[in-house]
Amino acid sequence: MIWLLLALACSPEPELAHMRRAAADWEAGVAALEAGEASRARQHFQDARQERPGDAVLVTWEARAAAEAGQLDDAVALLDEVLAQWPGFAEARYNRAAYLARLG
């Protein structure tokens, strides 16, 4: 993701502005997760998804933030969305199983 951030930061193309905003929101979300602010992180990932709807990686990050905020049902539902479109996405499948196990 770092190479993408660098490329977007240097690009003057206006049509890439939404990708720059999505990358900035993703980066802010990761920083918020690392700071233990899962609810704030989730909002950043939702903002990034507004810029890049249907991005499975962003949905997976939002699911992680939801799980860390204690919203395991939301996390599973988000991963269900991902797996409906990309059933072979291993990270989503693994995380979904882990969240279901935590739910009991």
C-alpha positions in Angstrom: 0.0 0.0 0.0 3.0 2.3 0.6 3.9 2.4 -3.0 0.4 3.3 -3.9 0.4 6.2 -1.4 3.6 7.5 -2.9 2.4 7.3 -6.4 -0.9 9.0 -5.6 0.8 11.8 -3.6 2.9 12.6 -6.7 0.1 12.4 -9.3 -1.4 15.6 -10.5 -4.3 13.7 -12.2 -7.6 15.0 -10.9 -9.3 11.7 -11.6 -7.0 10.1 -9.0 -8.2 12.5 -6.3 -10.7 9.9 -5.0 -7.9 7.3 -4.7 -5.7 9.8 -2.8 -8.6 10.5 -0.4 -9.2 6.7 0.0 -5.5 6.1 0.7 -5.4 8.9 3.2 -8.5 7.6 5.0 -7.1 4.1 5.0 -3.8 5.3 6.5 -5.7 7.3 9.1 -7.7 4.2 9.9 -4.7 2.1 10.4 -3.1 4.7 12.7 -6.3 4.9 14.7 -6.3 1.1 15.1 -2.7 1.2 16.3 -3.7 3.9 18.8 -6.5 1.7 20.1 -9.3 3.9 18.7 -11.3 1.3 16.9 -14.5 3.4 16.5 -12.5 6.2 14.9 -10.7 3.7 12.7 -14.0 2.3 11.5 -15.2 5.7 10.5 -12.0 6.3 8.5 -12.4 3.0 6.7 -16.1 3.8 5.9 -14.9 7.1 4.5 -12.3 5.3 2.3 -15.1 3.0 1.1 -17.1 6.0 0.0 -14.2 6.8 -2.3 -13.7 3.2 -3.4 -16.9 1.3 -3.1 -16.6 -2.4 -3.5 -13.0 -2.5 -2.4 -12.7 -5.9 -0.5 -9.6 -4.9 1.3 -11.2 -1.7 2.8 -14.2 -3.7 3.9 -11.9 -6.2 5.6 -10.2 -3.4 7.4 -13.5 -2.0 8.5 -14.5 -5.4 9.8 -11.3 -5.6 11.8 -12.1 -2.2 13.3 -15.6 -3.2 14.1 -14.3 -6.4 15.8 -11.8 -4.4 17.8 -14.7 -2.1 18.9 -16.6 -5.1 20.2 -19.0 -5.1 17.3 -18.4 -8.7 16.2 -21.8 -9.2 14.6 -21.1 -6.1 12.3 -17.6 -7.5 11.6 -19.1 -10.9 10.5 -21.7 -9.1 8.3 -19.1 -7.0 6.6 -17.0 -10.1 5.8 -20.1 -11.9 4.6 -20.4 -9.0 2.0 -16.8 -9.5 0.9 -17.1 -13.3 0.7 -20.4 -13.1 -1.4 -18.3 -11.4 -4.1 -14.9 -12.9 -3.5 -15.4 -16.3 -1.9 -11.7 -17.1 -2.2 -10.5 -14.1 -0.3 -8.5 -16.0 2.4 -8.0 -13.2 4.9 -11.8 -12.4 5.0 -12.6 -16.1 5.4 -10.0 -16.5 8.2 -11.1 -13.3 10.0 -14.8 -14.3 9.7 -14.1 -17.7 11.3 -12.1 -16.0 14.1 -14.9 -13.5 14.8 -17.5 -16.3 14.8 -15.4 -18.3 17.3 -15.2 -15.2 19.6 -19.0 -15.0 19.4 -19.2 -18.6 20.5 
